[in-house]
Amino acid sequence: MKNRRCFLVVIVAALLLSLNSACRPEPSQTIRIVAADSGWDSQMFHNVLAKFILENAFEGYSMSFSTASSAMNWESMKNGDVDLNIETWPDNMPTYASDVRDGLVINVGVLSNDSRQGLYVPRYVIEGDISRGIAPMAPALRRVEDLARYPHIFPDDENPGKGRIYGSIPGWLADNILHSKYLYHGLDGSYNYMRLGSEASLFASLSSAYNLGTGWVGYCYEPSWIAGKLDLVLLEDAPYEANAFQEGRTAFSPQQLLTTSSQVFPQKAPEAFEFFKNYSTGMERISIVLAYLDETGASYEEVAVWFLKTYDELIDEWLPAENAEKLRHYLSQR
C-alpha cells in the first residue's frame, strides 16, 4: 500500500511538471531584420544607427544587411527577401510609384525633406578663390549644357584631347540617368564618361582635385560627407519632369528621402515599424555626421554613439519613453 501511495505521488508530480512545462511560454525568438546596403555612406550610417537602436532599445531584434546594387535590393524588398530600405531615393527608382500603388512596397516614413544630387563642380571653378590664388576657370558655367564649352577645364589625363565627367557608381540607378544626360546634351563628343568602382574612389578623385585647385566635374549628392566638407556647386538643368528625367533631359528633383519596406514588414516587426515611422534625421545633420566620420576615422558604430549623444533630443522623437530610457542607459555606459 505504501509503495502504491508513493507511486501515485510520483505520477501526480510528473503530471504537474508536464502541465507547468506546457503552460510556460516558449522563449521569444529573435526577429531578424534585413536592410538594404547599396554602398553609399549616408545609407550605411543610417543602417548602423538603426541597428544600434533596435538591438539596444528593444528586446528580440537583430539586423543584418543585404549588400547588393540599389536595383537588386529594391527587387528583393518587393519579394520580401529584404525588409527595409532606410534611405530610399524615390525618383531614382523607375518603378517606385507603381510599386507603392500596387502594394509591393510601403512608404514607412520621411527620412529627410531636403536631398539633392546631380553634376557638381568646386565653386572655385566658377568664382575662383582669392585665398588660394585661384582665378575663375569657367566664370560663365551655370548649366549642364554649358559643359560643352569647357572640356579643357576638366581634362582627361588618359585622353588629353577630351574632358572627363565622373559618373555615378555602377549599379546605382542615378548612373543610368547621368549617362543618358551625358548623351542627351551631346557631351560624348568632347568628354569621356568615367565610372569609378565605388563611392570612396569617386570622392577621392574630387578631394584630390579640390586640394590641388584643379577642375573636376562629376556626380555628387547631398547629404554626403564630401558635400558637407567642400564648397561645391550643383549645375543647373531643365526643370524636373518625371518622364523626361528618366531620359536624362531634366534636373534631378529635390526630393524627400524615404524609409520604405516590404509589404510584410509591418506584421513581421510591428514595434520596429513604429520606430521607423518616426525615424527622421534631415540632410544638415547627416552631412555634419558624415564629415565627422571622415575627419575622425571612427567606425560607423562609434559615430552612431556620438550622434545619439550629440542629438539626444531625437531619441524622444523616435522612441516610446520606456525604450528611450533603456537606450540612454546603454549609452551612459559607452
Secondary structure as GFF3:
##gff-version 3
##sequence-region A 1 334
A	DSSP	alpha_helix	2	23	.	.	.	ID=ss1
A	DSSP	beta_strand	31	37	.	.	.	ID=ss2
A	DSSP	alpha_helix	41	57	.	.	.	ID=ss3
A	DSSP	beta_strand	61	67	.	.	.	ID=ss4
A	DSSP	alpha_helix	70	79	.	.	.	ID=ss5
A	DSSP	beta_strand	84	88	.	.	.	ID=ss6
A	DSSP	three_ten_helix	90	92	.	.	.	ID=ss7
A	DSSP	alpha_helix	96	101	.	.	.	ID=ss8
A	DSSP	beta_strand	105	122	.	.	.	ID=ss9
A	DSSP	alpha_helix	123	127	.	.	.	ID=ss10
A	DSSP	three_ten_helix	130	132	.	.	.	ID=ss11
A	DSSP	three_ten_helix	144	149	.	.	.	ID=ss12
A	DSSP	three_ten_helix	151	153	.	.	.	ID=ss13
A	DSSP	beta_strand	155	156	.	.	.	ID=ss14
A	DSSP	beta_strand	159	166	.	.	.	ID=ss15
A	DSSP	alpha_helix	173	184	.	.	.	ID=ss16
A	DSSP	three_ten_helix	187	189	.	.	.	ID=ss17
A	DSSP	beta_strand	191	194	.	.	.	ID=ss18
A	DSSP	alpha_helix	199	212	.	.	.	ID=ss19
A	DSSP	beta_strand	218	222	.	.	.	ID=ss20
A	DSSP	alpha_helix	225	229	.	.	.	ID=ss21
A	DSSP	beta_strand	232	234	.	.	.	ID=ss22
A	DSSP	alpha_helix	242	246	.	.	.	ID=ss23
A	DSSP	beta_strand	255	262	.	.	.	ID=ss24
A	DSSP	alpha_helix	265	268	.	.	.	ID=ss25
A	DSSP	alpha_helix	270	278	.	.	.	ID=ss26
A	DSSP	alpha_helix	283	296	.	.	.	ID=ss27
A	DSSP	alpha_helix	300	310	.	.	.	ID=ss28
A	DSSP	alpha_helix	313	318	.	.	.	ID=ss29
A	DSSP	alpha_helix	321	332	.	.	.	ID=ss30
###
